[in-house]
């Protein structure tokens, strides 16, 4: 089975999350490892959800991790030109849900490790390929890995998310909040008898419009922070004054912004609205909290990647989306490279595809990176926990 056929095989698996069903992808890796004689490890999270690992022992003491996720988002309701789980090849592209985000990067990383094993090449650093479950929803696979590997060493981390073959040294943080306003129902013809939770939510939306400007900062190479109201729901029926309204807010942060500080300021502002009787009662619930990640471009891992690409430090980029690195490396203590063949603009879109040549180049990139890393590295050893991170 060549590289294209292998990617097609995992693209034909529906691992949309929810529910995930990532173990079906794991089974493909397991079958191939058995055929090649490559040792592997499977960690079950639920009956049909798992993480998958392959480790090649290196000649030195450094530990390099290549990580990607096996789940995808749903193909959605929009019509696709090619079925989302077909893995169809058209004019040098492979189409399918996950082709860009990120089964192409996942397959490329695995094939790089497999190739080194079959060629009997021993890297300077031990290298682990880690395929996780659940990144698209709650990073349950990455969290399970941390819980099971408190003191496992990681000296450098590579995430195979789509970067269009760019060397990416960081991603924005993500803070998702659910804000609920409470009121009192009354008949729609007698609004003065009730407390309209939707009216009060409108006041909060106005406040968020101001905070969106106040909080905006820019950090190279991640770009600007952002805030967006993305969902709102409230009301019982047309002739009832609503006593509850709920809204979701998507905040993307950049260093040095603190999510806890942002929430604290929002609480202070909302309390002031209560004092002014602009809102009655409210509640904030944290839905998702992923820190931003940033690696100094002078780190050995990044410089090695740039050397392979024959590029300068000025060619480092940042991305807006978050990755499992936010769970595996929440304080940016582990040098982290984000690099993959997919185009990030195609992620979560209908007719998602990856360029076949880019996919094949990424296999060679990962192989070269693995062989080059660790020879002259002077970075201090990191552990997942134990107070180091």
Secondary structure, 3 states (H helix, E strand, C coil): CCHHHHHHHHHCCCCECCCCCCHHHHHHHHHHHHHHCCCCEEEEEECCEEEEEEEECCCCCCEEEEEEECCECCCCCCCCCCCCCCCCEECCEEECCCHHHHHHHHHHHHHHHHHHHHCCCCCCCEEEEEEECCCCCCCHHHHHHHHHCCCCECCEEEECCCCCCCEEEEECEEEEEEEEEECECCECCCHHHCECHHHHHHHHHHHHHHHHHHCCCEECCCEECEEEEEEEEECCCCCECCCEEEEEEEEEECCCCCHHHHHHHHHHHHHHHHHCCCCCEEEEEEEEEECCEECCCCCHHHHHHHHHHCCCHHHEEEECCCCCHHHHCCCCCCEEEECCCCCHHHCCCCCCEEEHHHHHHHHHHHHHHHHHCCCCCCCCCCECCCCCC
